Amino acid sequence: MRKPALWTRNFTLITLGTVISAIGGTAMNLALSLVVFDQTDSTWLSGLFAAVSMVPSLVLPFLLAPMVDQLDRKKIIVTLDYTNAAAYLVFWGYLLGNDFSYLAYMAFSFLTSSIGAVYSLAYEALYPDLIPQGMSQKGYAVSSLIYPTVTALITPLASALYLAAGIRWIILGEGILLALAASFELLIRSPLSKPASQGHACLRQRLRTYRDDLAEGLRYIRRERGIRSIYLYMMTTNATGQGAQLMTLAHFQSSSILTTGMYSLLITAETIGRMVGGLLHYGVKIPPRRRYALTRTVYQAYEISDAILLFCPYPVMLILRFLCGFMGVNTATLRTAAVQNYLPRNMRARINGLFSVLVSLGMMVVQLLVGALGEVLPYRVVALLFAAFSFSMIFLLIVRNKPAVKPIYDLDC
């Protein structure tokens, strides 16, 4: 029997589109954070800007996931990429004749974040269908390599371009790159689902169908204890990890020994770890029977690293972040491949949408708590407390629910 190949037409096209989008997205995320702080000189306004930009990821996935499950996902991502490209080009034109406006940038960020929230739903629901059968681990290994590699290469270039020419030309470049990504995605030959036709349905019928689809997604989460446990833990570790990152930044910025450059190198060490781990995962297939045990062990090691990081000498910090990047990308690849193949195809967007809402909500809550505690407690202690909480959730959600969780992680895909 002929061995299935990973780099089919569809997989190659979606990978090219993802790489191009990642290049522009990485540059824009850096440039937006820089320009808002540079122009306002206010951490509060910068934080408010970031918080408002997160609102779409809290609301839209929950509201629009059932619709995404009913429509052609390829058409959604192509349409949204072209729409986003147009938004960037229009905003570039606006900036040519206008000075910095906080409200204008916030409105633009809100718009592009809204488009991105829906795009992510459709992309995550479509991506598993573009990976050849039996190649999920390798496919998600490639996916997990894209953003760390792009981040390591593009961040210094984007910083230099911002300093030399400002944000306008980065915005123009992002608009062009998004249009190019959409053009590659347009060539994908995607498998089409055949939802029930609603072309002549009245508004009341459509709303009823929407409500029923959303309720079905919630019932599925309640029924599937394994999926629920995995998603709740991922919400916890993503949120507490974000909190630990904030405390790490504050610790470095307030230290008389540690510097901003050393903090950047810490991020680079983790990024390199992710790249190395992704390459290993691409070439080595982990036996299904060992995946649950490996994942559980890595989760524990990751939380311990977050807990002790700020108490360690700087060289040890670099080693810990490299190891966390290396381990984290492997477990993330295993989890994503297993969960996305476990979920029913016609419900992926709804379930992923609920997960996206949980993660965004968790991050916002933890950021507020971390910020408040950081005013009265040492940064290292705050990071330790949140890592300890996340460590306890491993036992409550992953270990205690092993009979429901293990079959998902050990799924051969």
Residue pairs with C-beta under 8 A, 6 or more apart in sequence:
4 132
4 133
4 134
4 135
5 132
5 135
6 131
6 132
6 135
6 138
6 139
6 142
8 130
8 132
9 187
9 188
9 189
10 130
10 188
10 189
10 190
11 130
11 131
11 132
11 139
13 184
13 185
13 187
13 188
14 126
14 127
14 130
14 184
14 185
14 188
15 142
15 143
15 146
16 181
16 184
17 81
17 181
17 182
17 184
17 185
18 143
18 146
18 181
19 146
19 150
20 177
20 178
20 180
20 181
20 184
21 81
21 177
21 178
21 181
22 146
22 147
22 150
23 150
23 154
23 177
24 173
24 174
24 177
24 178
25 174
26 147
26 150
26 151
26 154
26 155
26 158
27 154
27 157
27 158
27 161
27 170
27 173
27 174
28 170
28 171
28 174
30 155
30 158
30 159
30 162
31 158
31 162
31 167
31 170
31 171
32 49
32 105
32 109
32 167
33 46
33 50
34 159
34 162
34 167
35 100
35 105
35 162
35 166
35 167
36 45
36 46
36 49
36 102
36 105
37 43
37 46
39 100
39 102
40 46
40 102
45 102
49 102
49 105
49 106
49 109
51 364
52 106
52 109
52 110
53 106
53 109
53 110
53 113
54 113
54 360
54 363
54 364
55 110
55 113
56 110
56 113
56 114
56 116
56 117
57 113
57 116
57 117
57 356
57 357
57 360
58 357
58 360
58 361
58 364
59 357
60 114
60 117
60 118
61 117
61 118
61 120
61 121
61 352
61 353
61 354
61 356
61 357
62 214
62 353
62 354
62 357
64 118
64 121
64 353
65 121
65 214
65 217
65 349
65 350
65 351
65 352
65 353
65 354
66 209
66 210
66 213
66 214
66 217
66 349
66 350
67 210
68 76
68 118
68 121
68 122
68 125
68 349
68 350
68 353
69 125
69 193
69 195
69 213
69 346
69 347
69 348
69 349
69 350
70 195
70 198
70 213
71 195
72 190
72 192
72 193
73 122
73 123
73 125
73 126
73 190
73 349
74 126
74 185
74 188
74 190
76 118
76 119
76 122
77 119
77 122
77 123
77 126
77 182
77 185
78 182
78 185
78 186
80 115
80 118
80 119
80 122
81 119
81 178
81 179
81 181
81 182
81 185
82 178
82 179
82 182
83 115
84 112
84 115
84 116
84 119
84 178
85 175
85 176
85 178
85 179
85 182
86 175
87 108
87 111
87 112
87 115
87 175
88 112
88 171
88 172
88 174
88 175
88 178
89 172
89 175
91 108
91 171
92 168
92 171
92 172
92 175
94 104
95 167
95 168
95 171
96 168
98 104
117 356
120 356
121 349
121 352
121 353
121 356
122 349
124 340
124 348
124 349
124 352
125 348
125 349
125 352
126 190
127 143
127 340
128 136
128 340
128 341
128 345
128 348
129 190
129 191
129 345
130 188
130 190
131 139
131 140
132 139
134 413
136 337
136 340
136 341
136 413
137 281
137 285
137 286
137 333
137 334
137 337
137 413
138 282
138 285
139 337
140 333
140 336
140 337
141 278
141 279
141 281
141 282
141 333
142 278
142 282
143 333
143 336
144 274
144 277
144 278
144 281
144 329
144 332
144 333
144 336
145 274
145 275
145 278
145 279
145 282
145 329
148 271
148 272
148 274
148 275
148 278
148 325
148 329
149 275
151 271
152 268
152 271
152 272
152 275
158 170
161 169
161 170
162 170
193 345
193 346
195 346
198 205
198 206
198 209
201 209
213 350
214 350
216 347
216 350
217 347
217 350
217 351
217 353
217 354
218 354
220 227
220 344
220 347
220 350
220 351
221 227
221 228
221 231
221 351
221 354
222 228
224 404
225 401
225 404
226 401
226 404
226 405
226 406
226 407
226 408
227 339
227 342
227 343
227 351
227 408
229 397
229 398
229 401
229 404
229 405
230 335
230 339
230 397
230 398
230 405
230 408
231 354
231 355
231 358
232 358
232 393
232 397
233 299
233 393
233 394
233 397
233 398
234 335
234 355
234 359
235 355
235 358
235 359
235 361
235 362
236 362
236 389
236 390
236 393
236 397
237 299
237 302
237 303
237 390
237 393
238 359
238 362
238 363
239 359
239 362
239 363
239 365
239 366
240 306
240 366
240 386
240 387
240 389
240 390
241 306
241 390
242 363
242 366
242 367
243 366
243 367
243 369
243 370
243 382
243 383
243 386
244 306
244 309
244 383
244 386
244 387
246 367
246 370
246 371
246 374
247 310
247 370
247 374
247 379
247 380
247 382
247 383
248 263
248 266
248 309
248 310
248 379
248 383
249 263
250 374
250 379
251 258
251 310
251 379
251 380
251 383
252 258
252 259
252 260
252 262
252 263
252 266
253 260
253 263
254 379
258 314
262 314
265 318
266 317
266 318
266 321
267 321
269 318
269 319
269 321
269 322
269 325
270 321
270 322
270 324
270 325
271 325
272 322
272 325
273 321
273 322
273 323
273 324
273 325
273 326
273 327
273 328
273 329
274 325
274 326
274 328
274 329
275 325
276 325
276 326
277 325
277 326
277 327
277 328
277 329
277 330
278 329
278 330
278 333
280 326
280 330
281 329
281 330
281 333
286 294
286 330
286 334
288 410
288 411
288 412
289 410
291 334
291 338
291 409
291 410
292 402
292 405
292 406
292 409
292 410
294 330
294 331
294 334
295 331
295 334
295 335
295 398
295 409
296 394
296 398
296 399
298 327
298 328
298 330
298 331
299 331
299 394
299 398
300 391
300 394
301 323
301 324
301 327
302 324
302 327
302 328
303 387
303 388
303 390
303 391
303 394
304 387
304 391
305 320
305 321
305 323
305 324
306 324
306 383
306 386
306 387
306 390
307 383
307 384
307 387
307 388
307 391
308 320
308 384
309 317
309 320
309 321
309 383
310 317
310 379
310 380
310 383
310 384
311 380
311 384
312 320
334 409
335 409
337 413
338 408
338 409
338 410
338 411
338 413
339 408
340 348
341 411
341 413
342 408
342 411
343 351
343 352
366 386
370 382
370 386
373 382
373 385
374 382
377 385
397 405
398 405
